[in-house]
Amino acid sequence: MAVTVNLFAMAQRQFDAAAERLGLDETMHELLRWPLREMQVTLPVRMDDGGTRIFRAFRVQYNDARGPCKGGIRFHPQENLDTIRALAAWMTWKTAVVDIPLGGAKGGVICNPKQMSERELERLSRAYVRRIGRVLGEDVDVPAPDVYTTAQIMAWMLDEYEVTHGGGHRPGMITGKPIPLGGSLGRTDATARGGCIVLREAATALGLDTQGASVAIQGFGNAGQYAALLAQELLGCKVIAVSDTSGGIVNEGGMAPELLIKHKLETGAVSGFPDAEPISNANLLELPVDILFVAALENAITEQNAPRIRARLSCELANGPQTPEADQIVHEKGIFFIPDCLANAGGVTASYFEMVQNQSSYYWTAERANEELDRKMTTAFHQVYECARAEKVHMRLAAHMIAVRRVAEAVRLRGWV
Ligand code: NAD
């Protein structure tokens, strides 16, 4: 039977473990256990058939002690407030782990974008900003794309925000924009690139040669596809298995990431790729590979399948893919996992670079953006790795300890507690 996990309860447990280890006092502990602000709204949206549909939507601002809140907006049929709270908490720890001057937030709309037309999506995006816009802004809370939201959606949201806030240009109020509207070069593949950078550092620390190392990727979407390309290009890895909701495929000899992406684009799925055998999503996670990218959704690795995970190194591009029980099991098996708040922090780091460029109106080359990303991610990896070794804890607990300490310090300096 599948394990269902309340993600916010899971995020609170992860936080509790770090807070207890740090010896946070009771008041600080209680403050950081909860979001500072939550907004729930109801959006009437005119549909193409002339009728009006009502959508429920959220924005959770978890903590802004270190800087303006930052976090994506998800369009998902199974969205709920607790998931958004968990993701907002993780954003807070993520921005602190990579030490960028931002807080954490997350937004979501309960909808199925696959069943909506482009015009309906535009009206929904604009309706979201009309309702939530009063708590957004470059110095307050800066959204970005997330699951099933795109650069085009960010463009509509930016336009709606500017029109409803005096008409001036405010490109820094949202990131993940198209390049002509103030987007940053390097943003599109930044999550996977950041993952590959920390993977490179982890492999070196563990004495694992990435040249020819076997890779399995669970979730062949935006993050997973770039991970395939960059793991091959930057680290010389061999992609032997990938999966999406249609199922998985495996070829021990390796598959060309460009051809996999082409096949997925043409057919909408990875299954059916020539010269590969089908494999179930569950079995892909349990392959004895050198490197596993977990790049789909939450709760992929739980206490049920954790005992069967056989990768040497796991890199969490997805948010919340592994439960606390599974953390312990995987750690005790000697599998080195790079936790989500470090492994996928390249995306928010690139978003921060986008905000910096928007503020100065001076735009970087892709090379500069990639170099700055490398510096940030490498530094963050080594801080977390050193903490994990010093404290004899797994990498998630170490990352949370560093993040919580930084946020608590900002809270204290502000005199909130
Ligand atoms: P996406 O929708 O582009 O891709 C997700 C992929 O996972 C899809 O191909 C889907 O078919 C597949 N999938 C879903 N359930 C699956 C299952 N059970 N087994 C195998 N495959 C499955 O989304 P994305 O932008 O690539 O994001 C993936 C994850 O990474 C999410 O958790 C997201 O929050 C996280 N993330 C993404 C970014 C980013 O910049 N894209 C940044 C930070 C975190």
Residues whose N, C-alpha, C, O or C-beta is under 5 A from the ligand:
A	BS01	NAD	V147 Y148 T191 Q218 G219 F220 G221 N222 A223 G224 S243 D244 T245 N281 A295 A296 L297 L317 A318 N319 N344 G347
